[in-house]
Amino acid sequence: MFMEITSERIRAALESNPTLTLLKAYSRDWVLPLFAEHLEHADGSVSAEWFHERVAEAREQTPEWQGEVTPAVH
C-alpha cells in the first residue's frame, strides 16, 4: 500500500523523529560526522550523556564548532 507523501507527513516525521530533527538542524554539518565517527562503532544503544561527552570532546578539538551552546542543546 502506497501512502502519499505530503508536506504534513514530512513535517510530522521531522518533528517526531529526533534523528530527522538533527538532519534539518543548522548544526547538521558537524552533528552528522560525529554520529558517523562515534556511533558507527557503538554496540547497541548509547546514552545521551555519553554522546554529549563525545560532542564536548570534539568541540574542544575543533575551534569552528566552539561556542556558547552546550552539546545537549545542539
N, C-alpha and C positions, 0 to 999 in steps of 0.2 A: 504494500500500500504506500503510495507516494503522498507525502504531505507537502503542500505548497509552502515555499519559502517566502515569508512576508517580513516586512520591516518590524512588525510587532513581535514575531517569533525570534528574530535576530536580537532585538533589544532585550527580550525576556531571557534569552540564553546568555547574553553578555552580562546581565545584571545578576543572574542566579549562579553562574559558574565562576569561582574565583580564578581559575586559570585563564579563562577568556577575558575576565576583567583585567588581569595583568597584561594580556596581549594588546589591549586597547589603551593601556596606561601610557602616560608621557614617559615613564621610566622604562618602557619595554626594551629600549636599546641596550640597557645593561642588565635588566632582570632576566631576559631570555638566555644570555650567555652564562649567567650564574646558575640558572636551572640546569643548563646543559653540562656545566662543569661539575656541579655538586650533586645533582640528583640522579645523573646517569649511573653513578656507581653505588647509589644507596640501595640497600637490600630491603625493600618494603617501604613503609611509610616513615616519614621523619616528622618531628615536632616543629611547629612554627618557631619555637625558641631556638632550636638547633639551626634552622635555616637563617633566622635573623642574625645569629652569631656569624655564619658564613658571609652574609651580606656585609656585616660590620667589618669583618676582616678584609674583604675585597675592597671596600670603600677606603680603608686605611692605606691600601697599596695603590689605589688609582685616584689621583688628585681630581680628575674631572667628575668623579662620582661623589665627591665630598660635598657636604652642605649641612644645612641646619635640620634637615628632616631625618628622623630615625629610620632604621631598616624596617621596623614594623609598619610605619606609616607608608613607606614605599610599597 
